[in-house]
Amino acid sequence: MAGRYPPQWLDELRARADIVKIINSYVPLKKNGHRYVGLCPFHNETAPSFSVDEQKQVYHCFGCKAGGSVIQFVMEIERLSFPEAVAFLADQLHMPLPEMQHDPAYEQRRSLKERIYLANKAAARLYHQHLWQADGAPILHYLQKRGLSDAVIRRFGIGAALGGGGIGKALMDQGFTEDELVSAGLMLRREGRAFDMFRNRAMFPIIDAYGNVLGFGGRAMGDAMPKYLNTSDTAAFNKRYTVFAANMLRKSRGLERVILVEGYMDVVALSQFGVEGVAATLGTALTPEQARLLHRYAPEVHIAYDGDRAGQKAILRGLDVLEGEHVPARVLDFPGGLDPDEFIRREGLDAFQALKPVSGVVYRMLRQKELYDMSTEEGRTEYAKACANILKAVREPVELENHLRRLALETGFSREVLLMQIGVAPPAQHTQAPKREGFTQKAKAVAKVDWTARTLLAVLSTGRLPKGSVSAEEFEDPLLRSLCEALLTGESAASLMERQPDEQGRAVVGDILSINTDLDDDGLMKMARDCLKKLRQTRLENELDLIQQSLPSLSEEDRTRETERAYQLTKQLLNLK
């Protein structure tokens, strides 16, 4: 029976595996302080952002956020499963593989996940077969009418969910249980009976970078709603952490940019015209996790959403997410409200490639210009104010200067006046360059608390704090609290990276372990005390703010009680200061 390798044996494997030597055989590394650095093998970059910590036995990329232990590196670079990567390393180190430990809960989760993968793969084959049969002719005709060739249909494995269903029964005939198909999202169960999730839809398999079929997106035929129906989250699939055509991105090498589009048809159409490096979100707004994933495959992301109002709003949200994750982003602005599919079919590949992507700042300014009557003084004034708020986020003096010149020509206001509107004195006064104000004060405060908490965990990960110095109750974020609990039990940094269930968790742990803690014991203790003080101070301040906001709506009795509580919290706060 399958199980898990003993933790003690895995610790020995990690300890004996020289992470620097192993990674250096794939990626040339140079020593930089107590770390080794090089170009990340998981995304395209020209300046090294890939770091290997020999002491903690972990790697981390500050660009794409890839990170983990030596086992995870081998999994990623060799495209192996965890057991395969362990066997690979054990063979190199001449370590015999031990008997695997029985873990019922783990085995149940893994078994279900594997069965979902198998069920989805089998379903994808059946859907694709149905497309070429007589019953699938209407759906095939729709795809051909949209301009898709048979070759591109086969390349993406597009299929047909027939109006009469039948996938569930066919898969159960292959040995899958009804419970497994419900867990996979291929069937729904209501009032004691199960039926096919997808009917009368063109089916697009959602495949991850390793070739696993995670789920499906189904495009309705006719006027059925919803127009697009996606597999719900399962044990094998979470929409936040992947994109459509992730398998295609992984196969593409040397991409200068990933083009992010809205829909499956856009991806397929652009691919048919020879455009590489195209992906789409899965029926949801772009998530931070997807932004980091895209950055693994190219240094920039170009947003190519529809040109209508809804698309423009989605572009602005996407820019916020990408910039929040420090992913360089630009926008392909399609004329006349067209979407990428329509544009490339109407204008051709050359016209598509000739489109000049604009920066997020320029795009935001273009959208603002549409809101005001530039023929009036009032309209130009309001446009200048709106653009000044946008330009507060620009850090580079040269870039700011270019925008100011353009804005001055458009509005008639002088460069000096625009600088003052931004909140920056003219350069003649020798003041500092404008600071970025992209976040609200509340967001800044949250980010500060998060950084403080992560710094405290970084100090704790050194294993050099006295027992009892830090408790898990100091952390409000569930993930950070669980990491603290693991560290307090003596779990190693490498093990902590490995057991994260998703890319987000590994990125968080990688960021934490990359925080500089090169201090003596006294310095580390001081850092820990400072972090604890800040966290407790912030908690008290937040509680006081909440009380202050609630007082006007409270009864006299409740107001008296909350005022007394505020007094006690203030005393605690003063004692901390």
TAQUI-V597759 format. One record per residue. RES is the residue in one small letter. BURIAL is I if it has 24 or more other C-alpha atoms within 12 Angstrom, else O. Layout:
res->RES burial->BURIAL
res->RES burial->BURIAL
This chain:
res->m burial->O
res->a burial->O
res->g burial->O
res->r burial->I
res->y burial->I
res->p burial->O
res->p burial->O
res->q burial->O
res->w burial->O
res->l burial->I
res->d burial->I
res->e burial->I
res->l burial->I
res->r burial->I
res->a burial->I
res->r burial->O
res->a burial->I
res->d burial->I
res->i burial->I
res->v burial->I
res->k burial->O
res->i burial->I
res->i burial->I
res->n burial->I
res->s burial->O
res->y burial->O
res->v burial->I
res->p burial->O
res->l burial->I
res->k burial->O
res->k burial->O
res->n burial->O
res->g burial->O
res->h burial->O
res->r burial->I
res->y burial->I
res->v burial->I
res->g burial->I
res->l burial->I
res->c burial->I
res->p burial->I
res->f burial->I
res->h burial->I
res->n burial->I
res->e burial->I
res->t burial->O
res->a burial->O
res->p burial->I
res->s burial->I
res->f burial->I
res->s burial->I
res->v burial->I
res->d burial->I
res->e burial->I
res->q burial->I
res->k burial->I
res->q burial->I
res->v burial->I
res->y burial->I
res->h burial->I
res->c burial->I
res->f burial->I
res->g burial->I
res->c burial->I
res->k burial->I
res->a burial->I
res->g burial->I
res->g burial->I
res->s burial->I
res->v burial->I
res->i burial->I
res->q burial->I
res->f burial->I
res->v burial->I
res->m burial->I
res->e burial->I
res->i burial->I
res->e burial->O
res->r burial->O
res->l burial->O
res->s burial->O
res->f burial->I
res->p burial->O
res->e burial->O
res->a burial->I
res->v burial->I
res->a burial->I
res->f burial->I
res->l burial->I
res->a burial->I
res->d burial->O
res->q burial->O
res->l burial->O
res->h burial->O
res->m burial->O
res->p burial->O
res->l burial->I
res->p burial->O
res->e burial->O
res->m burial->O
res->q burial->O
res->h burial->O
res->d burial->O
res->p burial->O
res->a burial->O
res->y burial->O
res->e burial->O
res->q burial->O
res->r burial->O
res->r burial->O
res->s burial->O
res->l burial->I
res->k burial->I
res->e burial->I
res->r burial->I
res->i burial->I
res->y burial->I
res->l burial->I
res->a burial->I
res->n burial->I
res->k burial->I
res->a burial->I
res->a burial->I
res->a burial->I
res->r burial->I
res->l burial->I
res->y burial->I
res->h burial->I
res->q burial->I
res->h burial->I
res->l burial->I
res->w burial->I
res->q burial->O
res->a burial->O
res->d burial->O
res->g burial->I
res->a burial->I
res->p burial->I
res->i burial->I
res->l burial->I
res->h burial->O
res->y burial->I
res->l burial->I
res->q burial->O
res->k burial->O
res->r burial->O
res->g burial->I
res->l burial->I
res->s burial->O
res->d burial->O
res->a burial->O
res->v burial->I
res->i burial->I
res->r burial->I
res->r burial->O
res->f burial->I
res->g burial->I
res->i burial->I
res->g burial->I
res->a burial->I
res->a burial->I
res->l burial->I
res->g burial->I
res->g burial->O
res->g burial->I
res->g burial->I
res->i burial->I
res->g burial->I
res->k burial->O
res->a burial->I
res->l burial->I
res->m burial->O
res->d burial->O
res->q burial->O
res->g burial->O
res->f burial->I
res->t burial->O
res->e burial->I
res->d burial->I
res->e burial->I
res->l burial->I
res->v burial->I
res->s burial->I
res->a burial->I
res->g burial->I
res->l burial->I
res->m burial->I
res->l burial->I
res->r burial->O
res->r burial->O
res->e burial->O
res->g burial->O
res->r burial->O
res->a burial->I
res->f burial->I
res->d burial->I
res->m burial->I
res->f burial->I
res->r burial->I
res->n burial->I
res->r burial->I
res->a burial->I
res->m burial->I
res->f burial->I
res->p burial->I
res->i burial->I
res->i burial->I
res->d burial->I
res->a burial->I
res->y burial->I
res->g burial->I
res->n burial->I
res->v burial->I
res->l burial->I
res->g burial->I
res->f burial->I
res->g burial->I
res->g burial->I
res->r burial->I
res->a burial->I
res->m burial->I
res->g burial->O
res->d burial->O
res->a burial->O
res->m burial->O
res->p burial->O
res->k burial->O
res->y burial->I
res->l burial->I
res->n burial->I
res->t burial->I
res->s burial->I
res->d burial->O
res->t burial->I
res->a burial->I
res->a burial->I
res->f burial->I
res->n burial->I
res->k burial->I
res->r burial->I
res->y burial->I
res->t burial->I
res->v burial->I
res->f burial->I
res->a burial->I
res->a burial->I
res->n burial->I
res->m burial->I
res->l burial->I
res->r burial->I
res->k burial->O
res->s burial->I
res->r burial->O
res->g burial->O
res->l burial->I
res->e burial->I
res->r burial->I
res->v burial->I
res->i burial->I
res->l burial->I
res->v burial->I
res->e burial->I
res->g burial->I
res->y burial->I
res->m burial->I
res->d burial->I
res->v burial->I
res->v burial->I
res->a burial->I
res->l burial->I
res->s burial->I
res->q burial->I
res->f burial->I
res->g burial->O
res->v burial->I
res->e burial->I
res->g burial->I
res->v burial->I
res->a burial->I
res->a burial->I
res->t burial->I
res->l burial->I
res->g burial->I
res->t burial->I
res->a burial->I
res->l burial->I
res->t burial->I
res->p burial->I
res->e burial->I
res->q burial->I
res->a burial->I
res->r burial->I
res->l burial->I
res->l burial->I
res->h burial->I
res->r burial->I
res->y burial->I
res->a burial->I
res->p burial->I
res->e burial->I
res->v burial->I
res->h burial->I
res->i burial->I
res->a burial->I
res->y burial->I
res->d burial->I
res->g burial->I
res->d burial->O
res->r burial->O
res->a burial->O
res->g burial->I
res->q burial->I
res->k burial->O
res->a burial->I
res->i burial->I
res->l burial->I
res->r burial->I
res->g burial->I
res->l burial->I
res->d burial->I
res->v burial->I
res->l burial->I
res->e burial->I
res->g burial->I
res->e burial->I
res->h burial->O
res->v burial->I
res->p burial->I
res->a burial->I
res->r burial->I
res->v burial->I
res->l burial->I
res->d burial->I
res->f burial->I
res->p burial->O
res->g burial->O
res->g burial->O
res->l burial->I
res->d burial->I
res->p burial->I
res->d burial->I
res->e burial->I
res->f burial->I
res->i burial->I
res->r burial->O
res->r burial->O
res->e burial->O
res->g burial->O
res->l burial->O
res->d burial->O
res->a burial->O
res->f burial->I
res->q burial->O
res->a burial->O
res->l burial->O
res->k burial->O
res->p burial->I
res->v burial->O
res->s burial->I
res->g burial->I
res->v burial->I
res->v burial->I
res->y burial->I
res->r burial->I
res->m burial->I
res->l burial->I
res->r burial->I
res->q burial->I
res->k burial->I
res->e burial->O
res->l burial->O
res->y burial->O
res->d burial->O
res->m burial->O
res->s burial->O
res->t burial->O
res->e burial->O
res->e burial->O
res->g burial->O
res->r burial->I
res->t burial->I
res->e burial->O
res->y burial->I
res->a burial->I
res->k burial->I
res->a burial->I
res->c burial->I
res->a burial->I
res->n burial->I
res->i burial->I
res->l burial->I
res->k burial->I
res->a burial->I
res->v burial->I
res->r burial->O
res->e burial->O
res->p burial->O
res->v burial->O
res->e burial->O
res->l burial->I
res->e burial->O
res->n burial->O
res->h burial->I
res->l burial->I
res->r burial->O
res->r burial->O
res->l burial->I
res->a burial->I
res->l burial->O
res->e burial->I
res->t burial->I
res->g burial->O
res->f burial->I
res->s burial->O
res->r burial->I
res->e burial->O
res->v burial->O
res->l burial->I
res->l burial->I
res->m burial->I
res->q burial->I
res->i burial->I
res->g burial->I
res->v burial->I
res->a burial->O
res->p burial->O
res->p burial->O
res->a burial->O
res->q burial->O
res->h burial->O
res->t burial->O
res->q burial->O
res->a burial->I
res->p burial->I
res->k burial->O
res->r burial->O
res->e burial->O
res->g burial->O
res->f burial->O
res->t burial->O
res->q burial->O
res->k burial->O
res->a burial->O
res->k burial->O
res->a burial->O
res->v burial->O
res->a burial->O
res->k burial->O
res->v burial->I
res->d burial->I
res->w burial->I
res->t burial->I
res->a burial->I
res->r burial->I
res->t burial->I
res->l burial->I
res->l burial->I
res->a burial->I
res->v burial->I
res->l burial->I
res->s burial->I
res->t burial->I
res->g burial->I
res->r burial->I
res->l burial->I
res->p burial->O
res->k burial->O
res->g burial->O
res->s burial->I
res->v burial->I
res->s burial->I
res->a burial->I
res->e burial->O
res->e burial->I
res->f burial->I
res->e burial->O
res->d burial->O
res->p burial->O
res->l burial->I
res->l burial->I
res->r burial->O
res->s burial->I
res->l burial->I
res->c burial->I
res->e burial->I
res->a burial->I
res->l burial->I
res->l burial->I
res->t burial->O
res->g burial->O
res->e burial->I
res->s burial->I
res->a burial->I
res->a burial->I
res->s burial->I
res->l burial->I
res->m burial->I
res->e burial->I
res->r burial->I
res->q burial->I
res->p burial->O
res->d burial->I
res->e burial->I
res->q burial->I
res->g burial->I
res->r burial->I
res->a burial->I
res->v burial->I
res->v burial->I
res->g burial->I
res->d burial->I
res->i burial->I
res->l burial->I
res->s burial->I
res->i burial->I
res->n burial->O
res->t burial->I
res->d burial->O
res->l burial->O
res->d burial->O
res->d burial->O
res->d burial->O
res->g burial->O
res->l burial->I
res->m burial->I
res->k burial->O
res->m burial->I
res->a burial->I
res->r burial->I
res->d burial->O
res->c burial->I
res->l burial->I
res->k burial->I
res->k burial->I
res->l burial->I
res->r burial->I
res->q burial->I
res->t burial->I
res->r burial->I
res->l burial->I
res->e burial->I
res->n burial->O
res->e burial->I
res->l burial->I
res->d burial->O
res->l burial->O
res->i burial->I
res->q burial->O
res->q burial->O
res->s burial->O
res->l burial->O
res->p burial->O
res->s burial->O
res->l burial->O
res->s burial->O
res->e burial->O
res->e burial->O
res->d burial->O
res->r burial->O
res->t burial->O
res->r burial->O
res->e burial->I
res->t burial->I
res->e burial->O
res->r burial->O
res->a burial->I
res->y burial->O
res->q burial->O
res->l burial->I
res->t burial->I
res->k burial->O
res->q burial->O
res->l burial->O
res->l burial->O
res->n burial->O
res->l burial->O
res->k burial->O
